[in-house]
Amino acid sequence: MTGALCAVTLPALAQNFPVKPLRVIVPFPAGGTSDILARAVGQKLTEEWKQQVIIDNRPGAGANIGAEIAAKSPADGYNLFLISTIHCINPSLYRKLAYDPIRDFAPVTLIAETSQVLAVHPSLPVKTVKEFIAYAKARPGQLNYSSAGNGSQPHLTAELFKTQTGVDFVHVPYKGAPPAMVDLLSGQVALTFATAPSAVPHVKSGRIRALGVSTAKRINALPEVPTIAEGGVAGFEASGSNGVVVPAGTLAAIIERLNSTIVRIVREPAMSKYLSEQGADPRTMTSAEYGDYLKAEVAKWAKVVKASGAKVD
């Protein structure tokens, strides 16, 4: 009898979900790529479900503060966690985490894949990747670059660039992408590898100059900007992603409802167009597919961390 009741109750619970406001935990400050995507999807969820979606920014410690809060949140479907590539990088950067990035979370779906943009302050007399490499090699250790923090994907992308080109510039880590971008805009640092949605508006306004993108193909938001590989660094590629997970133990029926709704939202022409214009390539998956994707990402970035020699100070 109990089993029969459960068989009836679980689908009904998912069908009625949600009946109260939801929270999306973002482990970065407002204004960065993860925040932009969370607010775009959150607004559509609010319209869809007639329930408020609260964006809860919990920056710090390389996204570990937000991840720990998310892992310890109730597994009721009302606590979503907007993760980025750093979620899969951290296991290789930290000797000990207060959570397990795979075991403590249940995958919902990938939302978008993103590129890093090699961007410089307009005061630098360079307009191509090749010109920048020559300029930097003539000034070893004299150029500073900003990143979203130690061990962030922009940091690792820059370190890979250094490894593959032999240039030497100095890392200045910030607590998130927005302050890293602010100091590039003001000229306090010479360059950055910024996640595309953070960089695109400033590139289009002319406040920074984009030299190349880190993905294997050019991005729709900046079609005139070549890939870094096209710019002369053969084989260079470093793409990132953003997606949604929930605390482990969340009912499968609720995860499926979250997945189907978010996937439909991301695939809507208006949302896909918006994400592409921001520099994010819309891409969705089933929960199972996303779980396999995250495991593969952890393995991939472990190799990148080892090859780059990047460490958290």
C-alpha positions, 0 to 999 in steps of 0.5 A: 500500500505504501509503495502504491501511495508513493507511486501516486504521490511523487508524480503529483508532487512534481506536477504541483511544483513549485508552490513557493519561491525558489532560490538560485545560488550564484557563487559570484558577485552580481554582474558576472557571467553566472549572474547574467545567466541566472537572472535571465533564466530566473526571470523566465521561471518566474513568468512560467511558474508565477513564483518568485525566483530569488538570485542569491549571490554568495561570492568568495573562495573561488566559488567554494562558499556558494557551493558549500551553501548549496550542498547543505541546502534542503534537497526540496527542489527550491534551492538551485545552484548555477555552476560554472566551469570552476565547479569542475576545476576546484577539485584539482586546485584544492587539497580538501573541499567541504563538499564533493562537486559530483556526489553532493549535487544532482545535475539538472541541465547545461545552459550554455557554453562560453568562450574566454575573450583575450581583451586588452586596454585600448592604450596597448598598441596591439590589434592582433594576437601575434602583435600582443605576443611580440609586445609582451615578449619584449616586456617580460614581467611588465604587464599585469592581467586580471582574473576572476580569482585564483584557479578561475577559468580565466586564470587557467586560460591565461596560464595556458596561453603563457605556457603555449606562447612563452610570454610572461605577464603577472597575475592579479586575482580579483574576487569575481569577474566584475572587479577584474573588468573594472580595473581593465576598463580603468587601465589598472591592468593591461589585459584579461581573459574575460568570460564572453558575457562579461566582455562583450558589452565593453568590446562593442562600446570600444572601452576594451579591445578584443584580440581573440576568443579561446574557443575552437570556433568564433562566437556569434556575439563577436564574429569579427574577432578571430579565435586565438588559434587563428591568431597564431597559437596553434591548437589553443582551446579553452571553453567553459560552461554554465549549468544548473544542479540541485542538492543530492537527494532531490526527487527525480520527478522534481529534477525532471520538471526543472530540466524540462522547464529550463530546457524549454526556456533556453531553447526559446528563440528569444532566449537563445538569441539573447544568450548568443548576443551575450557571448554564451552558446545555448546548449541543453542536456538531459539530467543524465547527460549533464551528469556524465558531462560534469564528470568528464569536465572534472577529468579534463580540467585536472589535466589542464591544472597539472599542465599549467602548473596553476595553484591556489595561493 
